[in-house]
Amino acid sequence: MTDFIFCLIVSESEIHKVKLPAKPESVDRLKTVLREKYVNSDFVLLHEDKDVGNELVTLSDIGEFLQDLSLYSDDDRQMF
């Protein structure tokens, strides 16, 4: 089994390389894993979607998530 590795952008100055033993089975499970280690508040997961020119879109299906993931707090969704 191959590790699931991606870049997690919390803010302009906080970027993490995340390495999981496998791709989580759902977006909710991914959020739980990230909340345990990286984030203490509510957040929205966005990813670069190749179908729309790599624009950031809300991650609603774990099957859409390949590698690039950006994390934004519900309180501050400003692009940096």
N, C-alpha and C positions, 0 to 999 in steps of 0.2 A: 504494500500500500504506500502511495506517495504522500508526503506531507502537503498540507494546504497552506501556502505561504502568500501573504499579501501585505500591502502597505496600508496602514491605518492613519489617516490624517485627522487629528483632533483639533488642531489649530495650526496657524502658520509656524509656530515655534514648537509644536509637539506632534511629532510624526514617529510612528512605531512600525517596525517590521514584526508582523505577527506570524507565528508558525504554529499551526494546529496539526494534530496527528491525522485528521481527515476533514473533509468538507462537512460542516454541520448539516443536519437533515432538514433544517428550516431556518427562515429568517429569525424567528423568535428564539431559537436555540443559539444562533450566532450572536444575537443581542445579549442573551444571558451570559455567554462566555466572555464577551467584551466588557459587559458590566462588572463581572467578577474581577477583572484584572485592570481595566483601563478607564472606565467611566463610572461616575457615581450618580449621575443625573439622567433624566430622560434625554433621548437623542433620536435622530433620524439617520438612517443609513442611505447614502447615495453612492451610485457607482457610475463609471463611464460606460455608456451604452453605445456600442459600435453601430447599431442600427439607426442612430440619430446623430451621427457625426461625432461620437465620443462626448456628447453632452452629458452632464450629470443628471441622473434621474433617480427617483426613490426606488430602493430595492424592495420589491414586494414578493419576488419568487427567488428562492435560493438557486434555482437552475439558471437564472440570468447572471449570476455572479461568477466571474471568471478569475479576476485578479485585482483590479484597482478598486479600492473602496475608500470613500471619504466619509468622515463622521462629523456631524454638526449637532450642536446642542439645540434643543427646542427653543431655548431662550435667545439664541443668536445664530441665525442662519445666513449671516453676511458672508459673502465670498471674501477671501483675504488676498 
